[in-house]
Amino acid sequence: MLTKVLSAAHFGLEATPIEVEVNVFKKGFPGFSIIGLPNKSIEEAKERVKTALINSGIDFPNLKIIVNLAPADIPKEGSLYDLPIAIGILASMELVKIPEEKSFFYGELSLDGGLRHTKGVFLLALAAKSLGIKNLFVPKDSANEASVITGINVYPVTSLSELIGFLNGVSEIKKLNHTVHHSLSTDYETVEFDFSEIIGQESAKRAMTIAAAGGHNIFMMGPPGAGKTMLARATAGILPPLNEEESLEVTKIYSLTGNIPPGEGLITQRPFRTAHHTTSRIGLIGGGSDPHPGEISLSHNGVLFLDEFPEFPRSTLEALRQPLEDGRVSIIRIAGSVTFPASFMLIAAANPCPCGYLGDPKKECKCTPRMVMKYQAKLSGPLMDRIDLHINVPAVDIEKLIADPTSHKASRGVVANSRQIREEVINARKIQNKRFKGLKIYTNANMKNKHIGKFCDIDKESLLLLKQAVNTYNLSARTYFRLIKVSQTICDLAGEKRILPNHVAEALQYRIRTND
């Protein structure tokens, strides 16, 4: 008897319906075959499904079983087809009745018949809503991912025997209640550092505030132990909460990659990702034979921190150029192309030389000029041109370190406490949200050149100052526009309507400091 069960396959951030066709023959040699371009994990499903059925009290048929994953020209991977294959076999044996309403069956089986947490359920729910599919039967540990999507019935399944009982009308599986999205505040108990814990470095704190307020990329250079890593990690505590659209975008990526923990649903905290300098190009950018997101996509709408920036392979760093400019990354393979979002705030940190003490007034640099040149040459001009703020982070004076940390005063209007800085950042983001309403632009850094003329009100003196800086320092056109974006963020933090000369002057000091 032939039975058809609906499931799905993932391509990029989209889920495509897959029809799992199961035919159990009463004639012919016994066997169990899966066709339709399955990968190794699907081939292994035969043993998982067989054992799960037996341990669920079902006598596995000693017959010829053929499973076809249609359309057969699309590559399939993952363990998510375990459940639809098992249900297809049971329906072919007339042991269960598949619902008349279109339903997705999705999930990995354990050998005892239980269902394991399976990635991609959020994408499945989105596909179900768009295709008009009413019911989702998914593992209980993954069901919360789908609960935020309205218009579908999500059934959290614990085990295969429980689902058999439900389909036969013997037992009940309660539908999951719809979950309403709420923007959550930062959980300060999980934030590693507070800005009040960072002694000195007031200029760097101010730069970090600007970067967080406008979503700007920032590059820090300074000797070891100056506080670069601490500054970067403290930035997690001043980021604004995700809005609903941003949260959905991030959740799609995390669902695809299996980064949503069992029992959890929407991602409501801004991502803060770090990558070691030994990370491969595919690990950072994304790719593989079956393209998957890299760290830049996992940092979408959040922060990617790259410490020891020049230690990354140059080819890996150069691959960052296009995503930094476009906010997305396209991965092209023979089977097709996939585009992942990658609109992230880059925080990069580096030493001035291999030993770290070039220009230090107290410690002698032991590097030769050739070593310094080779080290700094790893960071190309086009790459650094895409980073909006460049700051020096000098070593903290010992007198400040041994003094009472609560006695130092914040300068340049920057409040030392992360909660208060975060309020400034949120207020600036609110101005930007109002400015870009309806444009799918969330920050000043996301503006294209065409938006600058429309949204950035620059007075004549500010424009003249910008032109003088471009001519004096021979800045590129890209730098010119990025300076305006940073100036606009400084203007927003100050609550001003127009970009004034002092806003431009501050933006310039973060741009030309390492270029002069």
Phi and psi in degrees as a GROMACS rama.xvg file:
@    title "Ramachandran Plot"
@    xaxis  label "Phi"
@    yaxis  label "Psi"
@TYPE xy
-94.3148  132.368  LEU-2
-130.894  143.759  THR-3
-120.642  128.371  LYS-4
-125.391  136.583  VAL-5
-87.2318  135.305  LEU-6
-142.051  -156.942  SER-7
-151.746  158.509  ALA-8
-125.572  152.241  ALA-9
-105.842  131.623  HIS-10
-131.544  107.542  PHE-11
64.1584  -129.304  GLY-12
-103.176  24.0406  LEU-13
-119.834  146.287  GLU-14
-108.136  129.216  ALA-15
-110.256  133.401  THR-16
-61.0144  137.288  PRO-17
-123.882  129.396  ILE-18
-93.9575  117.728  GLU-19
-92.12  103.864  VAL-20
-94.1508  124.569  GLU-21
-122.372  126.35  VAL-22
-125.741  124.566  ASN-23
-106.829  116.12  VAL-24
-94.9087  135.787  PHE-25
-85.9792  -13.4535  LYS-26
-113.279  157.729  LYS-27
99.7835  171.431  GLY-28
-72.4872  139.091  PHE-29
-60.6755  143.458  PRO-30
179.206  169.253  GLY-31
-140.12  109.253  PHE-32
-123.449  139.519  SER-33
-119.346  123.243  ILE-34
-123.478  170.258  ILE-35
106.743  39.2068  GLY-36
58.0728  51.4166  LEU-37
-81.4286  151.886  PRO-38
-94.6425  -173.137  ASN-39
-60.1968  -41.4273  LYS-40
-64.1653  -30.7074  SER-41
-77.0655  -36.8091  ILE-42
-58.483  -37.7584  GLU-43
-71.5974  -12.6146  GLU-44
-61.8864  -25.9278  ALA-45
-57.3489  -46.0716  LYS-46
-72.1651  -37.396  GLU-47
-64.8517  -46.8548  ARG-48
-64.2341  -45.4462  VAL-49
-60.0055  -48.8351  LYS-50
-67.1084  -39.4845  THR-51
-63.335  -40.0396  ALA-52
-64.9917  -44.4403  LEU-53
-62.6967  -43.9281  ILE-54
-74.337  -7.55547  ASN-55
-98.5981  8.29452  SER-56
88.3354  16.4687  GLY-57
-105.58  130.273  ILE-58
-76.1951  114.226  ASP-59
-68.942  130.102  PHE-60
-69.6275  134.389  PRO-61
-88.1904  61.0934  ASN-62
-129.791  177.944  LEU-63
-86.5576  119.388  LYS-64
-119.832  125.551  ILE-65
-119.724  127.744  ILE-66
-115.313  125.539  VAL-67
-116.781  126.697  ASN-68
-97.5944  103.514  LEU-69
-106.149  144.105  ALA-70
-70.7163  142.033  PRO-71
-77.4451  -8.93307  ALA-72
-93.1243  2.76815  ASP-73
-102.53  125.096  ILE-74
-62.7265  138.541  PRO-75
-118.558  143.848  LYS-76
-147.823  162.191  GLU-77
99.4164  170.601  GLY-78
-98.0567  7.09669  SER-79
-69.194  -14.4591  LEU-80
-86.2304  -1.76956  TYR-81
-55.3244  -51.3072  ASP-82
-64.4716  -49.9567  LEU-83
-62.2091  -33.3045  PRO-84
-65.7729  -44.8303  ILE-85
-62.4926  -43.7654  ALA-86
-65.9825  -37.8656  ILE-87
-61.9659  -41.9578  GLY-88
-63.9524  -45.4788  ILE-89
-63.6122  -39.915  LEU-90
-68.7386  -36.097  ALA-91
-66.8749  -29.1471  SER-92
-88.0442  2.06434  MET-93
61.5695  35.497  GLU-94
-97.447  -18.4196  LEU-95
-139.274  160.284  VAL-96
-115.977  123.154  LYS-97
-74.6338  137.617  ILE-98
-55.8634  145.987  PRO-99
-67.5293  -36.6738  GLU-100
-67.3788  144.011  GLU-101
-60.8546  130.995  LYS-102
-138.163  142.871  SER-103
-94.6097  132.563  PHE-104
-113.928  131.891  PHE-105
-157.499  126.309  TYR-106
152.603  156.223  GLY-107
-92.3472  135.876  GLU-108
-94.815  141.297  LEU-109
-91.8827  168.173  SER-110
-66.23  -23.5981  LEU-111
-86.6635  3.27992  ASP-112
94.654  -2.64145  GLY-113
-76.5342  164.427  GLY-114
-107.115  130.845  LEU-115
-92.8697  157.015  ARG-116
-55.3581  126.378  HIS-117
-126.56  131.59  THR-118
-72.8786  156.742  LYS-119
92.3552  7.82688  GLY-120
-67.3063  -34.658  VAL-121
-62.158  -42.95  PHE-122
-65.703  -36.1371  LEU-123
-61.4441  -42.5349  LEU-124
-64.8174  -40.9872  ALA-125
-62.1048  -41.7966  LEU-126
-65.3394  -40.3176  ALA-127
-61.529  -42.3953  ALA-128
-64.5453  -44.0784  LYS-129
-69.1632  -28.2737  SER-130
-95.2487  -3.22643  LEU-131
76.2651  23.8715  GLY-132
-86.6131  126.599  ILE-133
-84.0389  -39.2797  LYS-134
-114.23  139.455  ASN-135
-123.257  122.68  LEU-136
-108.784  106.714  PHE-137
-134.557  162.236  VAL-138
-57.8062  143.063  PRO-139
-58.872  -38.7336  LYS-140
-68.2452  -16.5447  ASP-141
-107.197  -7.80163  SER-142
-65.1657  -31.1387  ALA-143
-62.2067  -24.3823  ASN-144
-60.7953  -35.6088  GLU-145
-87.7805  -12.1353  ALA-146
-69.8847  -14.1953  SER-147
-85.243  -9.31188  VAL-148
-93.6  124.481  ILE-149
-84.4412  160.807  THR-150
85.0873  6.57011  GLY-151
-132.459  154.643  ILE-152
-100.036  118.309  ASN-153
-104.179  118.157  VAL-154
-106.741  110.563  TYR-155
-78.4303  113.416  PRO-156
-101.969  129.165  VAL-157
-88.161  -41.8818  THR-158
-148.14  164.926  SER-159
-66.1831  -40.7762  LEU-160
-64.2292  -35.8208  SER-161
-63.6284  -42.2999  GLU-162
-68.1124  -38.265  LEU-163
-60.3512  -44.403  ILE-164
-62.1687  -39.689  GLY-165
-66.744  -47.3596  PHE-166
-63.9067  -27.4868  LEU-167
-92.1287  3.02465  ASN-168
75.6794  16.2467  GLY-169
-88.0707  -39.6643  VAL-170
-127.976  175.799  SER-171
-122.985  141.335  GLU-172
-119.162  116.259  ILE-173
-71.7449  133.718  LYS-174
-64.7642  147.633  LYS-175
-78.0874  135.579  LEU-176
-69.9954  146.614  ASN-177
-67.3483  134.947  HIS-178
-101.363  127.895  THR-179
-88.1235  136.711  VAL-180
-71.9327  134.647  HIS-181
-129.832  130.564  HIS-182
-72.6217  121.843  SER-183
-98.6505  146.637  LEU-184
-73.9489  160.05  SER-185
-62.6074  134.616  THR-186
-82.3091  101.047  ASP-187
-69.6053  -14.797  TYR-188
-71.1405  -23.4318  GLU-189
-96.9102  -9.0579  THR-190
-74.0898  128.959  VAL-191
-70.1458  -41.7806  GLU-192
-134.367  147.345  PHE-193
-104.325  147.877  ASP-194
-61.7042  -25.4184  PHE-195
-69.2134  -18.2169  SER-196
-82.7591  -13.1379  GLU-197
-90.1311  113.346  ILE-198
-83.4867  131.59  ILE-199
71.2938  -151.363  GLY-200
53.1088  40.1458  GLN-201
-65.481  -35.9169  GLU-202
-64.3307  -40.0144  SER-203
-68.0685  -38.1633  ALA-204
-62.1125  -42.3744  LYS-205
-62.3935  -42.7822  ARG-206
-62.9882  -40.1136  ALA-207
-65.3276  -36.5953  MET-208
-62.9969  -44.3689  THR-209
-63.0231  -44.9722  ILE-210
-60.2799  -45.0467  ALA-211
-67.8786  -36.6667  ALA-212
-67.8931  -35.1121  ALA-213
-111.07  1.05593  GLY-214
70.0234  29.8368  GLY-215
-86.3781  148.27  HIS-216
-74.3031  145.942  ASN-217
-140.058  140.876  ILE-218
-121.121  126.205  PHE-219
-112.473  132.697  MET-220
-125.894  132.064  MET-221
-177.681  168.561  GLY-222
-70.2456  164.062  PRO-223
-59.7008  139.163  PRO-224
82.6185  6.20345  GLY-225
-77.3094  -17.8036  ALA-226
112.59  15.4623  GLY-227
-62.4779  -47.6191  LYS-228
-65.5283  -40.9011  THR-229
-62.4328  -42.0214  MET-230
-61.3251  -44.0415  LEU-231
-63.4171  -45.7734  ALA-232
-71.2296  -29.3398  ARG-233
-69.2025  -21.1472  ALA-234
-62.3324  -27.6195  THR-235
-58.0305  -27.6747  ALA-236
-84.7069  -6.0512  GLY-237
-114.758  3.13306  ILE-238
-75.5003  142.784  LEU-239
-73.8537  159.963  PRO-240
-68.6469  157.088  PRO-241
-70.6361  139.32  LEU-242
-82.5473  178.04  ASN-243
-62.5972  -44.2957  GLU-244
-63.842  -44.4529  GLU-245
-62.3712  -41.1258  GLU-246
-61.6341  -42.5468  SER-247
-63.8324  -40.4804  LEU-248
-62.305  -45.9286  GLU-249
-67.1211  -40.976  VAL-250
-62.2467  -35.9153  THR-251
-59.8033  -43.7706  LYS-252
-67.9868  -44.586  ILE-253
-70.7355  -30.8967  TYR-254
-68.2203  -43.7188  SER-255
-60.2281  -38.9885  LEU-256
-91.0948  -1.51553  THR-257
75.1583  25.2766  GLY-258
-94.4261  5.42703  ASN-259
-92.1833  118.973  ILE-260
-61.7359  153.798  PRO-261
-54.4301  133.556  PRO-262
88.0942  -10.6198  GLY-263
-92.4234  165.406  GLU-264
-124.588  -115.895  GLY-265
-63.2026  144.702  LEU-266
-81.9974  119.606  ILE-267
-114.825  -9.40364  THR-268
-101.713  140.346  GLN-269
-62.8738  133.48  ARG-270
-61.8153  141.284  PRO-271
-133.071  103.358  PHE-272
-111.832  145.968  ARG-273
-125.914  147.122  THR-274
-131.746  131.383  ALA-275
-72.1678  153.608  HIS-276
-68.8088  -8.8916  HIS-277
-88.4617  -0.6065  THR-278
-59.1669  135.44  THR-279
-72.8995  166.66  SER-280
-62.0706  -42.2842  ARG-281
-66.2669  -38.4346  ILE-282
-63.4746  -34.0597  GLY-283
-85.4578  -47.8587  LEU-284
-90.5827  -33.6433  ILE-285
109.569  163.779  GLY-286
143.31  -146.75  GLY-287
100.192  168.656  GLY-288
-61.8291  -39.5786  SER-289
-106.943  98.5671  ASP-290
-53.291  130.838  PRO-291
-131.138  157.731  HIS-292
-68.3787  147.888  PRO-293
-102.447  -168.846  GLY-294
-62.0377  -31.274  GLU-295
-67.9314  -31.3175  ILE-296
-80.7406  -34.332  SER-297
-66.8642  -17.7256  LEU-298
-94.4297  4.23129  SER-299
-53.4316  132.235  HIS-300
63.1405  18.1385  ASN-301
-140.981  -143.198  GLY-302
-125.089  138.5  VAL-303
-117.071  119.689  LEU-304
-104.481  120.16  PHE-305
-115.601  100.302  LEU-306
-83.1911  158.503  ASP-307
51.1432  51.9551  GLU-308
-52.0877  -47.2343  PHE-309
-69.4478  -12.7702  PRO-310
-78.2105  -14.776  GLU-311
-68.4032  146.729  PHE-312
-57.2088  140.204  PRO-313
-59.6224  -37.8664  ARG-314
-62.1721  -34.9499  SER-315
-68.7585  -43.0513  THR-316
-65.5408  -39.8518  LEU-317
-66.0136  -27.8064  GLU-318
-68.5257  -14.5715  ALA-319
-75.7559  -18.5505  LEU-320
-59.9349  -49.3067  ARG-321
-66.3923  -46.0494  GLN-322
-61.626  -37.1234  PRO-323
-63.0433  -30.9159  LEU-324
-84.0635  -42.8696  GLU-325
-97.9908  -19.5649  ASP-326
76.3186  16.7987  GLY-327
-157.815  163.047  ARG-328
-131.87  132.454  VAL-329
-106.889  127.404  SER-330
-114.97  119.015  ILE-331
-109.627  127.794  ILE-332
-130.075  172.214  ARG-333
-60.1066  -39.6614  ILE-334
-71.3118  -15.5543  ALA-335
148.522  -177.499  GLY-336
-117.225  148.686  SER-337
-130.351  137.563  VAL-338
-117.254  126.603  THR-339
-113.411  141.688  PHE-340
-67.7542  145.185  PRO-341
-152.326  53.7449  ALA-342
-94.5377  93.2041  SER-343
-129.033  161.098  PHE-344
-96.6228  117.009  MET-345
-88.8179  126.838  LEU-346
-113.906  114.562  ILE-347
-115.774  141.092  ALA-348
-131.189  142.707  ALA-349
-150.77  155.21  ALA-350
-85.4274  158.052  ASN-351
-72.3981  -17.3824  PRO-352
-159.146  172.949  CYS-353
-56.6174  -39.4549  PRO-354
-82.5227  -22.1245  CYS-355
96.5892  -1.06185  GLY-356
-118.574  22.9036  TYR-357
-63.7434  124.075  LEU-358
81.6607  1.41356  GLY-359
-73.3442  128.931  ASP-360
-71.6058  -16.332  PRO-361
-113.136  -23.4233  LYS-362
-119.728  136.672  LYS-363
-82.3342  134.305  GLU-364
-77.7002  131.66  CYS-365
-103.296  9.51275  LYS-366
-89.3665  144.834  CYS-367
-79.5525  157.793  THR-368
-54.7441  -36.1985  PRO-369
-65.0449  -40.8422  ARG-370
-64.2912  -42.1567  MET-371
-64.4442  -43.973  VAL-372
-63.0127  -43.9769  MET-373
-64.4994  -39.3379  LYS-374
-65.383  -48.0891  TYR-375
-74.919  -23.3647  GLN-376
-70.2415  -14.7525  ALA-377
-65.5675  -23.0178  LYS-378
-98.6975  101.74  LEU-379
-73.3553  158.655  SER-380
-59.12  -48.3473  GLY-381
-59.8664  -34.3747  PRO-382
-69.611  -48.2581  LEU-383
-66.7419  -25.5236  MET-384
-66.2159  -21.7328  ASP-385
-90.0105  1.03632  ARG-386
-102.85  122.716  ILE-387
-74.9822  -39.9868  ASP-388
-120.07  129.543  LEU-389
-119.935  120.661  HIS-390
-130.444  149.051  ILE-391
-95.5559  134.172  ASN-392
-116.911  92.4587  VAL-393
-74.1296  163.464  PRO-394
-63.2059  142.51  ALA-395
-79.4457  136.342  VAL-396
-64.7194  138.219  ASP-397
-58.6364  -30.7344  ILE-398
-64.4429  -35.6747  GLU-399
-71.7946  -34.6767  LYS-400
-67.6835  -38.954  LEU-401
-87.6518  -9.5011  ILE-402
-76.5593  166.301  ALA-403
-63.2951  118.833  ASP-404
-57.3359  -26.7436  PRO-405
-81.9164  -6.45776  THR-406
-88.8334  -17.5543  SER-407
-76.5042  146.263  HIS-408
-107.1  141.262  LYS-409
-71.1335  143.091  ALA-410
-114.604  167.84  SER-411
57.0733  29.1718  ARG-412
78.6364  4.86649  GLY-413
-87.8989  124.626  VAL-414
-82.3803  136.974  VAL-415
-72.3821  -23.139  ALA-416
-82.1435  134.22  ASN-417
-63.7518  -36.6293  SER-418
-61.8273  -42.2232  ARG-419
-71.0389  -38.8334  GLN-420
-62.9619  -40.0361  ILE-421
-61.932  -35.8899  ARG-422
-63.4135  -40.3207  GLU-423
-61.747  -43.3219  GLU-424
-63.8194  -44.8461  VAL-425
-62.1458  -41.89  ILE-426
-62.3138  -40.6893  ASN-427
-66.0386  -39.307  ALA-428
-66.427  -34.2013  ARG-429
-62.4931  -40.7438  LYS-430
-60.9179  -42.4377  ILE-431
-68.5097  -39.4083  GLN-432
-61.0751  -39.8265  ASN-433
-68.4988  -39.0493  LYS-434
-64.1637  -42.2958  ARG-435
-104.825  21.2307  PHE-436
-55.1121  127.974  LYS-437
84.9654  3.64882  GLY-438
-109.536  2.40442  LEU-439
59.2948  29.0029  LYS-440
-114.758  128.313  ILE-441
-106.389  -23.8765  TYR-442
-139.859  164.578  THR-443
-60.7011  -34.6441  ASN-444
-63.5469  -24.5944  ALA-445
-80.3073  -8.84735  ASN-446
-61.7398  140.675  MET-447
-90.0782  167.658  LYS-448
-58.2127  -34.8073  ASN-449
-67.1241  -24.6583  LYS-450
-79.1575  -25.8042  HIS-451
-62.2406  -45.126  ILE-452
-64.6427  -27.5189  GLY-453
-84.3877  -38.2335  LYS-454
-108.178  -20.8831  PHE-455
-97.5015  111.957  CYS-456
-94.1404  104.275  ASP-457
-110.008  128.613  ILE-458
-76.3534  168.49  ASP-459
-63.7121  -40.2026  LYS-460
-64.6144  -39.7581  GLU-461
-65.2813  -41.3762  SER-462
-65.0914  -39.4599  LEU-463
-64.789  -41.3948  LEU-464
-62.04  -40.7074  LEU-465
-62.4871  -45.9188  LEU-466
-62.8475  -41.8685  LYS-467
-61.7096  -41.0581  GLN-468
-65.5197  -41.4424  ALA-469
-61.9613  -43.0095  VAL-470
-71.1434  -42.3753  ASN-471
-67.3565  -43.5312  THR-472
-102.017  5.23483  TYR-473
53.1654  50.5303  ASN-474
-80.2989  150.767  LEU-475
-77.1089  166.556  SER-476
-63.0498  -36.8383  ALA-477
-61.6048  -43.5248  ARG-478
-62.9371  -38.6589  THR-479
-57.8077  -48.6993  TYR-480
-69.4535  -35.0894  PHE-481
-68.2677  -32.8973  ARG-482
-62.5422  -39.0795  LEU-483
-65.4189  -40.5455  ILE-484
-62.4777  -44.2526  LYS-485
-65.3844  -40.6253  VAL-486
-60.7771  -38.8793  SER-487
-64.6644  -38.9647  GLN-488
-64.9655  -43.0876  THR-489
-61.3004  -39.2978  ILE-490
-62.013  -42.7079  CYS-491
-65.3189  -40.4502  ASP-492
-62.4816  -33.2451  LEU-493
-83.0406  -9.88039  ALA-494
74.6567  22.7036  GLY-495
-89.313  159.445  GLU-496
-90.774  -32.1318  LYS-497
-120.11  152.351  ARG-498
-76.9021  118.742  ILE-499
-103.925  165.858  LEU-500
-55.7421  -36.1788  PRO-501
-68.4929  -28.7709  ASN-502
-68.7434  -43.7455  HIS-503
-66.1004  -40.9302  VAL-504
-61.6059  -41.4171  ALA-505
-67.7778  -40.363  GLU-506
-62.0106  -38.3907  ALA-507
-65.1908  -37.6572  LEU-508
-67.0945  -25.54  GLN-509
-83.3521  -12.1503  TYR-510
-100.599  -40.4223  ARG-511
-97.6553  -2.00388  ILE-512
-59.6435  -41.7296  ARG-513
-98.6505  4.42622  THR-514
-107.809  -10.216  ASN-515
